[in-house]
């Protein structure tokens, strides 16, 4: 939350006790995670690894036969690209 607040990002608690701000693109959440890791005195990739477990089936778009990141950029990826 401390990394998000200065930029005016939403920091209210969402499902599963996590914040759910709107991001400009799919890279921005990672940028904030890296800022938070560094602010805590750790080195990303050395002291801390970032991993995600998503419900990928919720991202599947039958019409396009691709995974679609609909909530932000609309980027689409095939299974091979993921």
N, C-alpha and C positions, 0 to 999 in steps of 0.2 A: 504494500500500500504506500509506503514511503517513497518509492520510486515513481509511482503513478500520480500522486497528489500534486506535485509541482507543475505538471503538465495539464492539470485539469481533468484527468481521466477519472471515470466513475470508480469509486472504491467501496461501494456498498457490497455486502456479502451476498453471494448468490447460492445456487445449489451446491451441495457438498462442501460448504464453508469456504468457497473460493470467490475471489472478486471476478467480475465479468464486464470489464470495460470494452468499449468499441475500439477496435484498432484499425488503422488506415490500410494495412496490408498484412500478409501472412508472416512477414519478417519482424514486424514491430513487437509482437509479444516476446520473441526471443531477445530482442534488444533490451527490453525492460528486465527480463530475467537475468541477463548478463550484468546489467547495471546493479541489480539487487545483490547478486553474488559478489561482485566486486566491492560494493558498499559494506558488505559483511566481512570484508577482509580476506576473501577467498579468490582463487584463480579458476575461472571457468575452463573446463577441459582438463585441469590438473587436480584441483581439490574437489570440484563438484562437476557432475555430469548432468545433462538435461535429457530427460526421457519422457515420452508421452504415451499414455494408453488411451486411445480414443475408441468410440463406438463407430468404427469405420463404415459399418453397414448403413449408418445414418447419413453418410456423405455420398453414398452411391446414387448416381443419377441414371436410371434405366434408359431414359430418352437419348442420352448422349453416350451411354455405355462407358462412363468415366466417373471417377470420384470428383465431386464438385464442391469447392469451398464457397458455398452460397452466402454465408453470413457476412463476408467482407468483400473480397475482390472478385469472386466468381471464377477464380483460377480452376482449371480442369486438368486432371492427371489420369492417365491410364494405369492399370494395375502394374505394368512394367516400370512406369515412371515413379511410382510410389516407392 
